[in-house]
């Protein structure tokens, strides 16, 4: 039986969601609704606390680029506190981030709707205005000249300008000039060639952002470790550029890899560093990689559109000598929560399985090695771990995200260890795994 305050909050959420369908809510609307439902001050404080919890988890998922999880948490926060601008901004940011990654119109529309909702609450909300400008701004002008036999393109970038002259098929001339002379040169070329080959002339501006997607090469060298960039791409939009890396870390050395922190240098065509950051390719709370294991890690960064290469280098790594041989780990049986997709199959082995009771709380801590034994790549794999007591009664459930969100697909034969650590009831005795999502 639920506590009265929990039921009260559920009723409150239901009414809030229904009202948001027809109007933009203000603080006064929430106060009237709380009064109508007979909510106490403790009920209202509890609703705010739960909203903060959802917001905190949503921000954490957002930082890890787990858009679906972030959006789900933040939608719960909005349902509990629909007039909090921080909550609305963060949910709009999550939709915008997923839109920039996947280019789904529905995500863009959701982000715009949330920004407009913020403006209805606060007319001069700068964050909402900035978001609308980013999502709704018109495309930049371009500068080029069509000359009948070919094309003259002007590129102005930083402190230099370039004229790209293409007069014949396969014949391209690149001329570097000072920016202040750029349009004079372009006009002279236009009038000179047009006098011999009269044609309509038009001027547009050409920048590197006119190329919407560019594959970016990765430079990385480290003994015993390999990075396979399944996706390394620069996406250029109207007024911003984002670099995305979806990669797989492969341990092919003779050490067990426990942690790996990388330095990331973003370079232009001349090798100049545009930006530098560091990232945890393998964190200390994740499963250690035995020789032959793989681990997915991702990057998403707003960058200078001049980006042409990414250089990765090792900052720190922790490792221990691998065993000469590893004993057979027990196979973990699992069930499908839906019809198993054709050609998709995998095996699970338990490398470690511990139940730790710390007095006030208890945890189940296990490392599962998942091997793709099917014929196709696994693009998504979400498991559920159910906890049982000694009488075989289910006493709790948690999710395990093996391949999810922006993770690089798991290829046939690939082995990925996954650490599962969750708070468990103190009367825990055993667990079972169920496949919730797989494709």
C-alpha positions as CSV (number, residue, x, y, z in Angstrom):
1,X,0.0,0.0,0.0
2,X,1.4,3.4,-1.0
3,X,1.9,6.1,1.5
4,X,-0.7,8.9,1.2
5,X,1.9,11.4,0.2
6,X,3.1,9.2,-2.6
7,X,-0.5,8.8,-3.9
8,X,-1.0,12.6,-3.5
9,X,2.1,13.3,-5.6
10,X,1.0,10.8,-8.3
11,X,-2.4,12.6,-8.5
12,X,-0.5,15.9,-8.7
13,X,1.7,14.7,-11.6
14,X,-1.4,13.4,-13.5
15,X,-3.2,16.8,-13.2
16,X,0.0,18.7,-14.1
17,X,0.5,16.6,-17.3
18,X,-3.2,17.0,-18.3
19,X,-3.0,20.8,-17.8
20,X,0.2,21.2,-19.7
21,X,-1.5,19.8,-22.8
22,X,-3.7,22.9,-23.0
23,X,-1.8,25.7,-21.4
24,X,1.5,27.1,-20.2
25,X,1.5,26.7,-16.4
26,X,2.6,29.4,-14.1
27,X,3.6,29.2,-10.4
28,X,0.1,30.4,-9.4
29,X,-1.5,27.5,-11.3
30,X,0.6,25.0,-9.4
31,X,-0.3,26.6,-6.1
32,X,-4.0,26.5,-6.9
33,X,-3.7,22.9,-8.0
34,X,-1.9,21.9,-4.8
35,X,-4.6,23.6,-2.8
36,X,-7.3,21.9,-4.8
37,X,-5.8,18.5,-4.1
38,X,-5.3,19.2,-0.4
39,X,-1.5,18.8,-0.6
40,X,0.3,19.7,2.6
41,X,3.6,21.6,2.7
42,X,5.4,18.3,3.2
43,X,3.8,16.9,0.0
44,X,5.0,20.0,-1.9
45,X,8.5,19.7,-0.5
46,X,8.5,16.0,-1.4
47,X,7.5,16.8,-5.0
48,X,10.3,19.3,-5.2
49,X,12.9,16.9,-3.8
50,X,11.9,14.2,-6.3
51,X,12.1,16.8,-9.1
52,X,15.7,17.6,-7.9
53,X,16.6,14.0,-7.9
54,X,15.3,13.5,-11.5
55,X,17.1,16.7,-12.6
56,X,20.4,15.5,-11.0
57,X,20.2,12.1,-12.7
58,X,19.2,13.7,-16.0
59,X,22.2,16.0,-15.9
60,X,24.5,13.1,-15.2
61,X,23.1,11.1,-18.2
62,X,23.4,14.2,-20.3
63,X,27.1,14.6,-19.5
64,X,27.5,10.9,-20.5
65,X,25.6,11.6,-23.8
66,X,23.0,9.0,-22.9
67,X,20.2,11.1,-24.4
68,X,17.3,8.6,-23.9
69,X,18.0,8.2,-20.2
70,X,18.5,11.9,-19.8
71,X,15.2,12.8,-21.5
72,X,13.3,10.2,-19.4
73,X,14.6,11.6,-16.1
74,X,14.1,15.2,-17.1
75,X,10.6,14.6,-18.3
76,X,9.9,13.3,-14.8
77,X,11.4,16.4,-13.3
78,X,9.3,18.6,-15.6
79,X,6.1,16.7,-14.5
80,X,7.0,17.4,-10.9
81,X,8.1,21.0,-11.4
82,X,6.9,22.4,-14.8
83,X,7.7,26.0,-14.1
84,X,11.4,25.6,-13.1
85,X,13.5,27.2,-15.8
86,X,16.6,25.1,-15.0
87,X,14.6,21.9,-15.5
88,X,13.1,23.1,-18.8
89,X,16.4,24.4,-20.1
90,X,18.1,21.0,-19.3
91,X,15.4,19.0,-21.0
92,X,15.5,21.3,-24.1
93,X,19.3,20.8,-24.1
94,X,18.8,17.0,-24.1
95,X,16.5,17.2,-27.1
96,X,18.8,19.6,-28.9
97,X,21.8,17.3,-28.3
98,X,19.9,14.3,-29.6
99,X,18.8,16.3,-32.6
100,X,22.3,17.3,-33.4
101,X,23.4,13.7,-33.2
102,X,20.5,12.0,-35.1
103,X,18.9,14.9,-37.0
104,X,15.3,13.8,-36.1
105,X,12.9,16.7,-36.7
106,X,10.8,15.6,-33.7
107,X,13.7,16.3,-31.3
108,X,14.2,19.8,-32.8
109,X,10.5,20.6,-32.4
110,X,10.5,19.4,-28.8
111,X,13.5,21.7,-28.0
112,X,11.8,24.7,-29.7
113,X,8.6,24.1,-27.8
114,X,10.4,23.9,-24.5
115,X,12.3,27.1,-25.3
116,X,9.0,28.9,-26.1
117,X,7.5,27.5,-22.9
118,X,10.5,29.1,-21.0
119,X,9.7,32.5,-22.7
120,X,6.1,32.2,-21.7
121,X,7.3,31.9,-18.1
122,X,10.0,34.6,-18.4
123,X,9.8,36.8,-21.4
124,X,13.5,37.8,-21.4
125,X,14.9,34.3,-20.8
126,X,18.3,34.6,-22.5
127,X,19.0,30.8,-22.6
128,X,15.7,30.2,-24.3
129,X,16.4,32.9,-26.9
130,X,19.8,31.6,-27.6
131,X,18.4,28.1,-28.1
132,X,15.8,29.4,-30.5
133,X,18.4,31.3,-32.4
134,X,20.6,28.2,-32.7
135,X,17.7,26.0,-33.9
136,X,15.8,28.5,-36.1
137,X,18.5,30.8,-37.5
138,X,18.6,31.0,-41.4
139,X,21.6,29.6,-43.3
140,X,24.6,31.8,-43.8
141,X,25.1,33.6,-47.2
142,X,27.7,32.2,-49.6
143,X,30.1,33.9,-52.0
144,X,31.0,32.2,-55.2
145,X,30.8,33.0,-58.9
146,X,29.3,30.9,-61.6
147,X,31.3,31.4,-64.8
148,X,29.9,29.1,-67.4
149,X,33.1,27.1,-67.9
150,X,33.8,26.7,-64.2
151,X,33.4,28.0,-60.7
152,X,35.2,30.5,-58.6
153,X,34.7,30.0,-54.8
154,X,35.9,32.4,-52.2
155,X,36.8,31.0,-48.8
156,X,37.5,33.4,-45.9
157,X,38.8,31.8,-42.8
158,X,40.7,33.4,-39.9
159,X,43.4,35.7,-41.2
160,X,43.6,34.4,-44.7
161,X,41.4,34.1,-47.8
162,X,41.5,31.6,-50.6
163,X,40.2,31.7,-54.1
164,X,39.4,28.2,-55.5
165,X,39.3,28.5,-59.3
166,X,37.9,25.6,-61.3
167,X,37.9,26.4,-65.0
168,X,38.0,22.9,-66.5
169,X,37.1,19.4,-65.4
170,X,39.9,18.2,-63.3
171,X,41.7,21.6,-63.3
172,X,41.7,23.4,-59.9
173,X,43.8,26.4,-58.9
174,X,44.0,27.5,-55.2
175,X,45.2,31.1,-54.6
176,X,45.8,32.5,-51.2
177,X,45.3,36.2,-50.8
178,X,44.8,38.8,-48.1
179,X,41.2,39.0,-46.9
180,X,40.8,42.7,-47.7
181,X,41.7,42.1,-51.4
182,X,39.5,39.0,-51.7
183,X,36.4,40.5,-53.2
184,X,38.4,42.7,-55.5
185,X,40.2,39.7,-56.9
186,X,36.9,37.8,-57.1
187,X,35.3,40.7,-59.0
188,X,38.3,41.0,-61.4
189,X,38.2,37.3,-62.2
190,X,34.5,37.4,-62.7
191,X,34.7,40.4,-65.1
192,X,37.7,39.0,-67.0
193,X,36.2,35.6,-67.7
194,X,32.7,36.9,-68.2
195,X,33.9,39.2,-70.9
196,X,35.1,36.1,-72.9
197,X,32.2,33.9,-71.8
198,X,29.2,36.1,-71.0
199,X,27.0,34.5,-68.4
200,X,24.9,35.4,-65.4
201,X,27.1,36.0,-62.4
202,X,26.0,35.5,-58.8
203,X,27.9,36.0,-55.5
204,X,27.6,33.7,-52.4
205,X,29.8,33.1,-49.4
206,X,31.5,29.7,-49.0
207,X,32.7,28.5,-45.6
208,X,33.8,25.2,-44.3
209,X,30.4,24.9,-42.6
210,X,28.8,24.5,-46.0
211,X,30.0,20.9,-46.0
212,X,27.5,19.3,-43.6
213,X,29.4,16.2,-42.6
214,X,33.1,15.4,-42.7
215,X,34.8,12.2,-41.7
216,X,37.7,13.1,-39.3
217,X,40.9,10.9,-39.2
218,X,42.1,9.7,-35.8
219,X,45.7,9.6,-34.7
220,X,46.5,7.3,-31.8
221,X,49.5,5.2,-30.9
222,X,50.0,3.3,-27.7
223,X,51.5,-0.2,-27.0
224,X,49.0,-2.9,-26.4
225,X,46.0,-0.7,-27.0
226,X,44.1,0.1,-30.2
227,X,41.2,2.5,-30.9
228,X,38.8,1.6,-33.6
229,X,36.8,4.7,-34.5
230,X,33.5,3.3,-35.8
231,X,32.3,6.9,-36.3
232,X,34.5,10.0,-36.3
233,X,32.6,12.9,-37.8
234,X,32.4,16.6,-37.9
235,X,28.8,17.9,-38.3
236,X,28.4,21.5,-39.4
237,X,25.2,23.4,-38.8
238,X,24.2,27.0,-39.3
239,X,26.1,28.5,-36.4
240,X,27.8,25.6,-34.7
241,X,29.9,22.6,-35.4
242,X,30.0,19.3,-33.4
243,X,32.5,16.5,-33.4
244,X,31.3,13.0,-32.7
245,X,33.4,10.0,-31.9
246,X,31.9,6.6,-31.4
247,X,34.7,4.2,-30.9
248,X,35.8,0.8,-29.5
249,X,38.9,0.4,-27.3
250,X,40.7,-2.9,-27.9
251,X,43.2,-4.4,-25.5
252,X,45.5,-6.6,-27.5
253,X,48.5,-6.4,-25.2
254,X,49.6,-8.8,-22.4
255,X,48.2,-6.7,-19.5
256,X,44.8,-6.3,-18.0
257,X,43.7,-2.7,-18.5
258,X,42.0,-1.1,-15.5
259,X,41.8,2.6,-16.4
260,X,42.7,4.7,-19.4
261,X,42.6,8.5,-19.5
262,X,43.3,10.2,-22.9
263,X,44.3,13.7,-24.0
264,X,42.3,14.8,-27.0
265,X,43.8,17.4,-29.4
266,X,41.6,18.9,-32.0
267,X,43.7,20.0,-35.0
268,X,43.3,22.1,-38.1
269,X,44.8,21.3,-41.6
270,X,48.1,22.8,-40.6
271,X,48.4,20.8,-37.4
272,X,47.6,23.8,-35.1
273,X,45.7,22.8,-32.0
274,X,42.2,24.3,-31.9
275,X,41.2,22.9,-28.6
276,X,42.4,20.3,-26.0
277,X,40.6,18.2,-23.4
278,X,40.9,15.0,-21.5
279,X,38.5,12.1,-21.3
280,X,38.1,8.8,-19.5
281,X,38.2,6.1,-22.2
282,X,38.0,3.5,-19.4
283,X,37.0,4.6,-15.9
284,X,37.9,2.9,-12.6
285,X,34.3,2.0,-12.0
286,X,34.0,0.0,-15.2
287,X,35.1,-3.6,-15.9
288,X,38.8,-4.3,-16.4
289,X,39.7,-5.3,-19.9
290,X,41.5,-8.7,-20.4
291,X,43.6,-9.2,-23.5
292,X,41.1,-9.4,-26.4
293,X,38.3,-7.5,-24.6
294,X,36.7,-4.4,-26.1
295,X,35.1,-1.4,-24.5
296,X,33.0,1.3,-26.2
297,X,33.6,5.0,-25.4
298,X,32.3,8.2,-27.0
299,X,33.0,11.9,-27.4
300,X,30.7,14.8,-28.4
301,X,32.2,18.3,-28.4
302,X,31.3,21.6,-30.0
303,X,34.4,22.5,-32.0
304,X,35.8,25.0,-34.4
305,X,34.6,24.2,-38.0
306,X,38.3,24.1,-39.2
307,X,38.7,20.8,-37.5
308,X,40.4,18.2,-39.8
309,X,42.1,15.8,-37.5
310,X,41.9,14.4,-33.9
311,X,44.9,13.3,-32.0
312,X,44.6,11.0,-29.0
313,X,47.4,10.3,-26.5
314,X,47.6,8.5,-23.2
315,X,47.7,10.6,-20.1
316,X,47.4,7.8,-17.5
317,X,46.6,4.1,-17.6
318,X,46.5,1.5,-14.9
319,X,47.2,-2.1,-15.7
320,X,48.3,-5.4,-14.2
321,X,49.9,-8.4,-15.8
322,X,47.3,-10.7,-17.4
323,X,47.0,-14.3,-16.2
324,X,48.7,-16.9,-18.3
325,X,45.4,-18.7,-18.6
326,X,41.9,-17.8,-17.4
327,X,39.7,-20.5,-15.9
328,X,36.3,-21.0,-17.4
329,X,33.7,-18.5,-16.0
330,X,30.2,-19.8,-15.3
331,X,27.8,-19.3,-18.1
332,X,24.8,-17.2,-17.2
333,X,21.5,-18.3,-18.6
334,X,19.1,-15.6,-19.6
335,X,15.6,-15.3,-21.0
336,X,14.1,-13.1,-23.7
337,X,11.4,-10.6,-22.8
338,X,10.3,-10.7,-26.4
339,X,10.8,-12.7,-29.6
340,X,14.5,-13.1,-30.3
341,X,15.6,-11.2,-33.5
342,X,16.8,-13.4,-36.3
343,X,20.6,-13.9,-36.5
344,X,21.1,-12.1,-33.2
345,X,22.6,-14.1,-30.4
346,X,25.1,-13.7,-27.6
347,X,26.5,-15.5,-24.6
348,X,27.1,-14.2,-21.1
349,X,29.7,-15.4,-18.6
350,X,30.1,-14.2,-15.0
351,X,33.7,-13.2,-14.3
352,X,32.9,-12.0,-10.8
353,X,29.8,-12.2,-8.7
354,X,29.7,-10.7,-5.2
355,X,27.2,-9.6,-2.7
356,X,28.5,-7.0,-0.3
357,X,26.6,-6.0,2.9
358,X,27.9,-2.7,4.4
359,X,25.4,-2.6,7.2
360,X,23.1,0.3,6.2
361,X,23.2,-0.8,2.5
362,X,24.0,-3.9,0.5
363,X,25.2,-4.2,-3.1
364,X,25.3,-6.8,-5.8
365,X,28.6,-6.3,-7.8
366,X,29.3,-8.5,-10.8
367,X,31.3,-8.4,-14.0
368,X,29.6,-10.1,-17.0
369,X,31.5,-10.9,-20.2
370,X,29.1,-10.6,-23.2
371,X,30.2,-12.2,-26.4
372,X,28.4,-11.6,-29.7
373,X,28.0,-15.2,-31.0
374,X,25.5,-14.2,-33.8
375,X,26.0,-13.2,-37.4
376,X,25.1,-9.6,-37.2
377,X,26.3,-6.6,-35.2
378,X,24.4,-5.8,-32.0
379,X,23.4,-2.2,-32.1
380,X,21.4,-2.2,-28.8
381,X,21.4,-4.5,-25.9
382,X,19.6,-3.8,-22.6
383,X,19.3,-6.4,-19.8
384,X,17.3,-6.5,-16.7
385,X,18.8,-8.1,-13.5
386,X,16.1,-9.4,-11.1
387,X,17.1,-10.1,-7.5
388,X,15.5,-13.0,-5.6
389,X,15.4,-14.1,-2.0
390,X,16.1,-17.5,-0.6
391,X,12.4,-18.5,-1.2
392,X,12.7,-17.5,-4.9
393,X,10.6,-14.4,-4.5
394,X,11.6,-11.5,-6.7
395,X,12.7,-8.6,-4.4
396,X,14.1,-6.0,-6.8
397,X,15.1,-5.2,-10.4
398,X,17.7,-3.0,-12.2
399,X,18.7,-2.3,-15.8
400,X,22.1,-3.2,-17.3
401,X,23.0,-1.2,-20.5
402,X,25.4,-3.3,-22.5
403,X,25.2,-1.5,-25.9
404,X,23.1,1.6,-25.7
405,X,22.7,5.2,-26.8
406,X,25.7,6.2,-28.9
407,X,27.8,3.1,-28.2
408,X,29.5,1.6,-31.2
409,X,27.8,-1.6,-32.4
410,X,29.2,-4.8,-31.0
411,X,30.5,-6.9,-34.0
412,X,30.3,-10.7,-34.3
413,X,32.9,-12.3,-32.1
414,X,33.5,-9.2,-30.0
415,X,33.7,-9.6,-26.2
416,X,32.7,-6.7,-24.0
417,X,32.8,-7.0,-20.2
418,X,30.2,-5.1,-18.4
419,X,30.2,-4.3,-14.7
420,X,26.9,-4.4,-12.9
421,X,26.8,-2.8,-9.5
422,X,23.4,-2.1,-7.9
423,X,22.0,-1.6,-4.5
424,X,20.2,-4.9,-3.6
425,X,17.9,-5.9,-0.7
426,X,19.7,-7.4,2.3
427,X,17.8,-10.7,1.9
428,X,19.3,-11.2,-1.6
429,X,20.1,-14.8,-2.5
430,X,20.3,-15.0,-6.3
431,X,19.7,-13.2,-9.6
432,X,18.3,-13.8,-13.1
433,X,18.8,-11.9,-16.4
434,X,16.2,-10.9,-18.9
435,X,16.7,-9.3,-22.3
436,X,14.6,-6.1,-22.4
437,X,15.9,-4.6,-25.7
438,X,18.1,-6.0,-28.5
439,X,18.6,-5.1,-32.1
